[in-house]
Amino acid sequence: MDPFQGLATFVLGRLKDSAIALWWKLLFLCVFSAVVSFLAVDGGFLIRGASELVARGWGYSSAAGALVLCFLANGQKLLKGMVAIIPNQEVIAALETQYQQVQADKEQKK
C-alpha cells in the first residue's frame, strides 16, 4: 500500500469540491464561452462581408449573451444570494433604463 496514493486522493478530492475550484471552473467556462461565441459571430459576419465594426459589435453582443447564459446555467451553487443586473429585451432594443434583476433561482422585473 502506497501512503502517498491515499494522501494524493484525499488532497485532490478536497480540492475538487472546494469553492476555489468551483470559481476557477466558472471562470474558465465563462471565458471559453465568451471567446468562442465572439470569434464565431465576428468571423461569420466578416466572411459575409460586413464591416469590421459591425462584426465586432455583433461579436461583443454574442459574448455578452454567452456570459449571461454561463452565469445562469453554472453559477447557481457559487452565486447563491448574489444579484446580477442585466438589461432586458426592451433595453437592448431601445437602450432605455429598465433592467432585469436575475438571481440564481428567481427573476424579478424592476
C-alpha positions in Angstrom: 0.0 0.0 0.0 1.4 3.3 -1.0 0.8 6.1 1.6 1.3 8.8 -1.0 -1.6 7.5 -3.1 -4.0 7.9 -0.1 -2.7 11.4 0.6 -3.0 12.4 -3.1 -6.5 11.0 -3.3 -7.5 12.9 -0.2 -6.0 16.2 -1.3 -7.4 16.0 -4.9 -10.8 15.1 -3.5 -10.8 18.1 -1.2 -9.6 20.4 -4.0 -12.2 19.1 -6.4 -15.0 20.1 -4.1 -13.6 23.3 -2.8 -15.1 26.7 -3.5 -11.9 27.9 -5.2 -12.0 25.0 -7.7 -15.7 25.8 -8.4 -14.8 29.5 -9.0 -12.0 28.5 -11.4 -14.3 26.2 -13.2 -16.9 29.0 -13.6 -14.2 31.5 -14.7 -12.9 29.0 -17.3 -16.4 28.3 -18.6 -17.3 32.0 -18.9 -14.1 33.0 -20.7 -14.2 30.0 -23.0 -17.9 30.6 -23.9 -17.4 34.3 -24.4 -14.3 33.9 -26.6 -15.8 31.1 -28.8 -19.1 32.9 -29.3 -17.3 36.2 -30.1 -14.9 34.6 -32.6 -17.7 32.6 -34.3 -20.0 35.5 -34.7 -17.3 38.0 -35.6 -15.8 35.7 -38.1 -19.2 34.8 -39.6 -20.0 38.5 -40.2 -16.6 39.2 -41.7 -16.9 36.2 -44.1 -20.3 37.5 -45.0 -18.8 40.9 -46.0 -20.0 43.0 -43.1 -17.8 45.9 -42.0 -15.3 45.3 -39.2 -17.2 47.5 -36.7 -20.5 45.8 -37.3 -18.9 42.3 -37.0 -17.1 43.4 -33.8 -20.4 44.8 -32.3 -22.3 41.6 -33.0 -19.4 39.6 -31.6 -19.4 41.6 -28.4 -23.2 41.1 -28.1 -22.9 37.4 -28.6 -20.1 37.2 -26.0 -22.3 39.1 -23.5 -25.1 36.7 -24.1 -22.8 33.8 -23.6 -21.6 35.2 -20.3 -25.1 35.7 -19.1 -26.1 32.2 -20.1 -23.0 30.8 -18.4 -23.7 32.7 -15.3 -27.3 31.5 -15.1 -26.5 27.9 -16.0 -23.4 27.3 -14.0 -23.2 29.8 -11.2 -26.2 28.7 -9.1 -24.2 26.9 -6.4 -21.5 29.6 -6.1 -23.6 32.7 -6.6 -26.5 31.9 -4.4 -27.9 35.1 -3.0 -25.9 37.3 -5.3 -27.8 39.6 -7.7 -26.8 40.4 -11.3 -28.4 43.2 -13.2 -28.7 42.6 -16.9 -30.7 44.6 -19.5 -34.0 43.0 -20.6 -35.1 42.9 -24.2 -36.6 46.4 -24.3 -33.4 47.9 -23.1 -31.3 46.1 -25.7 -33.7 47.3 -28.4 -34.2 50.9 -27.2 -31.3 51.5 -24.8 -33.7 52.7 -22.1 -33.3 52.3 -18.3 -35.3 49.2 -17.5 -33.2 46.4 -16.0 -34.0 42.9 -15.0 -32.7 41.5 -11.7 -31.6 37.9 -12.1 -30.8 35.6 -9.2 -29.9 32.0 -9.3 -33.4 30.8 -8.6 -35.8 33.6 -9.4 -36.2 36.6 -11.7 -37.8 39.9 -10.8 -38.6 42.8 -13.0 -37.7 46.2 -11.6 
